[in-house]
Amino acid sequence: ATNIPAIFAGNNELDNTGVVELSGSPADGWTLVSWAGAPIGGPDLVDDTASDPTGEAIGH
């Protein structure tokens, strides 16, 4: 997104089912409208002990 620094996503958690709203298009570029990093189902869905398939290396 053009309206935030590149490090923003690295410094702000986005839990599973968290929501990021963008506005724009591939041709015009994207701007961040909102960042709701917490699960949309509430804190009961946070499970810090769950395995994280997004953290697995590709090809393993």
C-alpha positions as semicolon CSV with decimal commas, in nm:
position;residue;x (nm);y (nm);z (nm)
1;A;0,000;0,000;0,000
2;T;0,133;0,340;-0,093
3;N;0,023;0,519;0,225
4;I;0,223;0,311;0,476
5;P;0,594;0,233;0,510
6;A;0,716;-0,110;0,395
7;I;0,797;-0,212;0,755
8;F;0,437;-0,157;0,872
9;A;0,325;-0,517;0,815
10;G;0,635;-0,646;0,991
11;N;0,562;-0,434;1,297
12;N;0,187;-0,503;1,318
13;E;0,050;-0,853;1,374
14;L;-0,217;-0,995;1,149
15;D;-0,370;-1,298;1,319
16;N;-0,557;-1,566;1,127
17;T;-0,896;-1,416;1,031
18;G;-0,761;-1,066;1,088
19;V;-0,883;-0,817;0,831
20;V;-0,696;-0,570;0,612
21;E;-0,899;-0,339;0,389
22;L;-0,733;-0,195;0,080
23;S;-0,862;0,049;-0,179
24;G;-0,736;0,083;-0,534
25;S;-0,639;-0,146;-0,819
26;P;-0,334;-0,324;-0,958
27;A;-0,301;-0,050;-1,220
28;D;-0,347;0,248;-0,986
29;G;-0,183;0,107;-0,674
30;W;-0,327;0,028;-0,333
31;T;-0,389;0,232;-0,018
32;L;-0,452;0,089;0,326
33;V;-0,798;0,182;0,455
34;S;-0,797;-0,019;0,779
35;W;-0,591;-0,282;0,962
36;A;-0,774;-0,501;1,214
37;G;-0,506;-0,750;1,307
38;A;-0,711;-0,928;1,574
39;P;-0,927;-1,228;1,480
40;I;-1,274;-1,119;1,365
41;G;-1,423;-1,384;1,596
42;G;-1,270;-1,218;1,901
43;P;-0,992;-1,305;2,145
44;D;-1,127;-1,658;2,207
45;L;-0,986;-1,751;1,865
46;V;-0,629;-1,652;1,951
47;D;-0,418;-1,967;1,992
48;D;-0,049;-1,890;2,025
49;T;0,030;-2,264;2,051
50;A;-0,130;-2,361;1,717
51;S;0,102;-2,465;1,436
52;D;0,139;-2,198;1,172
53;P;0,143;-2,337;0,817
54;T;0,224;-1,992;0,681
55;G;0,561;-2,014;0,855
56;E;0,665;-2,342;0,689
57;A;0,928;-2,338;0,417
58;I;0,806;-2,416;0,066
59;G;0,910;-2,758;-0,061
60;H;0,947;-2,925;0,277
